[in-house]
Amino acid sequence: MANTDLYEYPPELREEFEATEAIQFRDGSSATAADVWHFMTEIAPKRYPFAYTQKKYAGVRLSRDIHLPSAIKNHYLLLTMNDRITKSRENGAPVIFVQGGQSVDPYYAAGGIALRPASVGLWARGRHEGLGLNEEVVRQHKQKEKAYHAISFEACQTAGYENIQEGGLPIDMVAPFTCLRCSDISYGVEAHRHGPNKAVKLMNIDYPMRHQADKKWAVEYFAQNLRRLTNEIGKLAGRDVTDDDLSKEIRLHNEGRRLAIETAELWWSADLPPTNGVDRRSLYQMGGMEVHGDPSASLTVLRESHAYIKERVKKGIKAEGVVDKPIRLFVCGSCVFPNDFRIEEAGAIIVGQDNHWSDISTLVEEDGDPYQNLAHAILSYPYEQSVELRAAWTIEQLKKSRADGVLFLYQWGCNTQSAIARMLCDTIKRDTGIPTMIIEQHEGGSEQSEQLLNRVNAFIEML
Amino acid sequence: MPIKTLEVIRKRLEDRPAELNKLRENGQKVVGWTGYNVPEEIIHALGFIPIRIAIGGDDRLVEVGGRYASSKNCVFIREIVGAFSENEDPYIQQTDILAFDATCLQNFRAAEVIEYYFKKDVIVLGVPRNFYWEEGKEYFGKEADEFTRLLEERAGVSLDLTKLGESVALYNDIRKTLKSIYSFQAAKDNVISWVEVFDLIQAGDLLDKKEYLALLHQTLAELQALQHNPVIEVDGNDARIFISGSLIPRGDRKLINIITSVGGRIVGDDIWTGILPHLDLDIKEISPAGVALAYLNRTPHAALPYLDLESDRRLKKLHELLAEFKAQGVIYHTLRYCDPFTFKAKETKDVLAKSAIPVLEIHTEYAGSDYEALRTRLEAFVEMIKIKAESAAEVTV
């Protein structure tokens, strides 16, 4: 039964919101701010009540920074994922499962839609309407359990198996990068070979390791992987993919990356945090243009948000719910993060994260062979380098973001991030003296465990 | 009747650490290697002493290693890290250079951890996940060239292709002889057990290669004298067990001891510390890339994902070996957090079920706490196979 005690956007906000910009989609269509308002206040509360939960610490609840239009628009894009992706796919765009924290330029250049694991989960979630928070959490867990049964109970990342093989989600291809950020992903891709859905194409985009960006043959090999990838997606999309297609896409994605870098630098420079942690993360991630399944939509929202952040920083406007001088935490590790609401309640704020930021902050050379350029940029992701290089980049981000402490968080079952946790933290401590803490996170319900949050809170208190 | 050469080998293994120490004092260097596609012939041809770093079975070292890596790494990797931390293993103590490969990403991380905390000189060989693509093979060939270059720097000499050819011939002979010996253990009225052959294979990880080959020839001659015509066939009294899955390194004998203690007879394996790495290695070109590609073209290790179930060579090889050694049941062994094999456990069971081959999955680690639980399960499995075999024999009669 759906929860009837739902959050409502204040009606008096409507006029202010409807004066903001429209979201432009990749297919040329758009959603005006009035369309967004109507969906978010009339339609979504009925279709997706879980997102309107009043539960204070629920990770999925809507941002309460209602004067930041991007917050509402971001939620709009997340809650319309099923409608939009289903429609685009029906119009001929193949949908591809990818890794989180990787650039998606080649997928879009070939006419596809790249969805990272969380976005695939959002698409699947959107197909189940009317669920309250607890019902949605139970649904997700039941679904994940199917993957554990079909693959391994020690799996963290299952490459969307539960939704693609067991949930009928019409993904056309599973083709992530096989980088060190996640060792499970390539085994997850392989697991699809024994699932009932034989229609899904499988490909691992093989990411070389160890000084990879300095090795010509490694860059060449990765470029060959990218060429194979665009060819395969092109076949699914029914088109030939030219070098020019990729060059154009790189330019578009570079715009997002540059804008995210500028937004981050603005955010970090502010005396008072201009947004809460949830909205900060969404803004930075929009620069990667891989969250919403539509780079154009992400980019229009990011462009508008950038102007808002600039204004807030200039006027010294602090985000609602954040204390004046919060403890600034930088999060390292795998694709998880601590509960922002609890962290902010404890008097801290998350100012950055290495995961995702590593690829978003890596610009791609625009002149020359686009495959070689993209391959070189991707193999240069700081997150994928040796511990000393990764630590040096992380320290640079710590300085820029003026972080007081580092949390290294990894998910239960994550073999490769867990294995670098102590080395990275020891290097950071050695070179900066900034305190660090390593935490393992177990998959939880709608909120994180008290055990985890107690430790985070103790760390904040210590800082 | 005991095989006398096995006793000689045991004795040689006892002496080997001191011998290595002496050789190092005389200027020779030891390369400790770990991984699944390390072309050992290149190390050997450059004048290094290759030693395989494959140890297990010590829960205390797992605990120590986990403090440097993490508790989410497979127990084998954690034990290796722990062993470098303690530096008490007589072979680890003798290593000057380490060579790791990136077949398994956890192995790659172990290389980083050991390099970082224990200041070891580590060389890493990149391995393509798309190993069956021509582009992947080309990449691996170039990685092998780079691997050789890094070893040459440390050896202070360039690789002599004549010497490489000699090393390849030596290793080929070792592989061929091991294969011949291996068939004796699976024979009816066998004069050597699988466990003895398993130990014999692992002795080769540590002994001098030329001496090892001579000892293998001696072992084979003894076996041939004792059993002129070994025939592999099912004996009514046996429960013929095949071990598949995660590796079982030196020091880890828990599973093997339980299987034999409950009356199971191990007749084959496809584990990477057993016979599998020595099979189907066909070096067509005497060059670093040629040797490395032959390694990559063997039955692939489970850490290298292959995306088509029907043409998977690992499963094909498993079926071949099961048939060759007339196995009646498979113990699919997975180590804690060994993703390459745990991710394929259900799939392997499903595939073997289609061939009507009984499978028992054993998921374990190096602690002794699950010993009795494993014994109960293995005893039931062995009993089930024996009953099945007896029923089949009655039907045949």
Interface residues (C-beta under 8 A of the other chain):
Chain A: H149 A150 I151 S152 E154 A155 T178 L180 S183 D184 S186 Y187 G188 V189 E190 A191 H192 R193 H194 L202 M203 N204 D206 Y207 P208 M209 R210 Q212 K215 W217 A218 E220 Y221 Q224 N225 R228 S386 V387 Y410 W412 G413 C414 N415 T416 S418 A419 I420 A421 R422 M423 E440
Chain B: R67 Y68 A69 S70 S71 K72 N73 C74 A102 L105 Q106 F108 R109 A110 E112 V113 Y116 Y117 V124 G126 P128 R129 N130 W133 E135 G136 E138 Y139 K142 E143 E146 P305 Y306 L307 D308 L309 R336 Y337 D339 P340 T342 F343 K344 A345 K346 E347 D350
